[in-house]
Amino acid sequence: MVEEKKNFEGKFLEKISLAQAELELRSRQWEELSKKVKLSKTSWLLPGIFSPLNTKYPLPSRPSGYTVVASDGSQIFPDRHEALPCFLINIGSVILQYGIGGKAQLKSYPKFFYGDEDRLTTWDGRRIPADSAVISEKRAVMEFEEIIRLHEVCEDKDNVLALCDGTLIFWRLEGAPLDFKAEIMNSFLNVMDRLKTMKVPIAGYISYPGSIDIINALRVGLCPEEVSYCAQCPYTDLPELPCAPIQGVSDRVLFSRVLEPGERSCLFESSSRILELYGEHTIFFFYLNVGEEISRVEIPKWVAQDNSLLNLVHTLVFDQAKKGDGYPAALIEAHEQAVVKGKDRDFFYELVKEALVRSDFKVTLSRKGLSKRSPGI
Amino acid sequence: MRHVGEVVESSTRVFIARSQDVGESPSFGCFVKTVSKPVVYGLVYEILTESKEPGRKPNAYGMTMDELRREQPHIFELLKTEFHVLITAYAEGEKIRFSLPPLPPPIHTFVHECNNNEVERLTSEDFFLRTIISSANIPIDELLISSLRYAQDARKNDRDYIVRMGKSLARIFKDDYERLSSVLRRVV
C-alpha cells in the first residue's frame, strides 16, 4: 500500500511538473492557444484566455480604510416526518469597516416559510413544494439581496467590497426548467445591475478550489489536432490519449507552483453554459495565493474590465484572508451568523409544534419522527 | 443616567449583568442598583470578559488596542463583559431593607451605579460587611476592602465612620487578629 502511494505521488509530481512546463510553453504561444480553445469542442469547461497564462500580478497597495459587506446562508429543510411542512432560511450578514473608527455589524435574519405562497415554487408550469435544490437556490438569491441591503446601511461607502462564499455561477440551474431558472436569474441579475450602477465590486471566494479550467485549456494545447473535437477523437485506440498526461492535476496545484503569496494570476473567463444568461455580468476569475493556499476569486465582467475595481478586489480579498488565517474574515463571521446547527433544528421544530398545540391544532408526527425523539432500548 | 449593564442571569443572592461595551464595567467593590420593583442593591464582586460563543477562543494578535480597532474591529462584537453582583439590600418604599429581596431582579433589568447618597445609606450599618463575610465563592477580604473604600469615599473620608466599621469587623472576625489587621491596613 505504501509502495503504491509512493508510486502514485511520484507520478503525480511528474504530472504537475509537466503541467507547469506546458503552462510556460503555451504562455509563449497564448494567442494560438486562445484561438484553438475557442474553436474546440470538448466535454470539459474551457476558459477564455486574454493574456499569457503564466502572467502574475503583484499585490496592489491596500487603502488604509475599507469596508467589506458579506453574507452567507443556512437552512432547515422541510421534513415530512415533522408536524408542519415548512422550512427556514437563515441569512447571516456582516459589515466590517476597517481603518480609523473601525467597527463591525454582525447580524442574522431568519425567514420562516410555511404558507403555500412561500412554500410552493413554479417548476415547469406546476406549483410544487420547494425541495432542497429549490431552497438552496432561493437561499443563494437571498444572500445576494442581503448584500444590497448591507451596502445601503453601511456608513462609509468608499472602498467597499461585497464578498460571497463560493461561486457566482449558478451552474446548478443549467438543468432547471425555464420558469424557475428565470425567477432565480432575474433576482440575481437585478442585484448585479444595482451593484454595477453603484460601482461596488462583488467577488465570489472559493477556498481550496477543485476547478480545472486552465488544465483543460492546456490539455487542448497537448492535443495534436489543429482544433480539438473530443467527440471525434482519433486517438482513442492509443494506450493513453495525448491530452491525458496532465489529467488529474487541478488549477490550484498548478498555480501553487506559479504564484507567490499576494500574487494573482491573470484573468480568465468562465464558459459555464448558464453564463449565457448573465449578459454583461458574465463571470471572470483569477487564482490568488493568499499565503496559506491558492484560492479562486470570481468577479463579474464589469469588475474585470475596471482596473481600479479589480485591484481593489485583489488587495482586499488578500487582506481579508490574512485577517482570517487563510480564509476571509468577513466570510467566517457571516457563516458564524448564518449557521443552523442540529440542536437549533430540533429547537425550531419544537417551537413549531408548540405554536400549533397552543392554537389547538392537532399535531401528528410520523412514527419515524417520534422514534427519533425518544429512541427506546 | 446611562445604565452600565443589563441583568442576564438572576438568582436569590446574586445576579449577573452584561455590560454595554466590551471591557467596560462598574469597578470591583462598587455599589450598583437595578431599575426594577423592588430596586435591588448589590456589590460587584466579579468582572469577566470572554467569548460570546463557548467554542471560540480569543487569539493573540500582537496588536495594540488601537490597531485591533482598526484592523480587526469585529472581534469586539464576539466578546462580552459581564459583572457579577452580590445582593446586599433592596428598597421597600423609601426604606432600605438589608436582607434579600422577595424576588430576584427580572432578566433584562437595567443596572446603574449607585450615587454617593445611596452608597451612604447602603453602608450606614455594618450589614453589607456581614453579607460579604457570610458569602461563598467570592473574594471576601478583597470585597470588604473595596466596598469599605467606596463607603469611605462617599463620606469624604469620615474617620469616625471607619473606626465604627473597624470595630464591627473586629467583632465579626473575633479572634482572627491577623486577618482583621490585614483588611484594616489595606482600607486606610
Chai-1 contact restraints between the chains, C-beta under 6 A:
chainA,res_idxA,chainB,res_idxB,connection_type,confidence,min_distance_angstrom,max_distance_angstrom,comment,restraint_id
A,L96,B,H74,contact,1.0,0.0,6.0,A-B,restraint_1
A,G99,B,R70,contact,1.0,0.0,6.0,A-B,restraint_2
A,G102,B,R69,contact,1.0,0.0,6.0,A-B,restraint_3
A,G102,B,R70,contact,1.0,0.0,6.0,A-B,restraint_4
A,G102,B,P73,contact,1.0,0.0,6.0,A-B,restraint_5
A,K103,B,P73,contact,1.0,0.0,6.0,A-B,restraint_6
A,A104,B,P73,contact,1.0,0.0,6.0,A-B,restraint_7
A,A104,B,H74,contact,1.0,0.0,6.0,A-B,restraint_8
A,A104,B,E77,contact,1.0,0.0,6.0,A-B,restraint_9
A,L106,B,E77,contact,1.0,0.0,6.0,A-B,restraint_10
A,E333,B,H74,contact,1.0,0.0,6.0,A-B,restraint_11
